[in-house]
């Protein structure tokens, strides 16, 4: 892995320098809780199974609340050290 490099020059913009792992864990936890509640309503007879629609990511949590702001293309840079730093995985 010491020699692995990115194939494309796209990196994510992050304000805090940490990964999105905690945000993804929070989202998946909320998603499972919402689905569990919906399925328990169907099982107990409060809701109709034919009208159940699985939630999507934007229904649960906003992507604006997450750490990463997006991705950007940085292309071939003149500064070799900068290029090497961001092209490694």
Buried (B, 14 or more C-beta within 10 A) or exposed (E): EEEEEEEEBEEEEBEEEEEEEEBEEBBEEBBEEBBEEBEEBBEEEEBEEEEEEEEEEEEBBEEEEBBBEEEEEEEEBEEEEEBEEEBEE
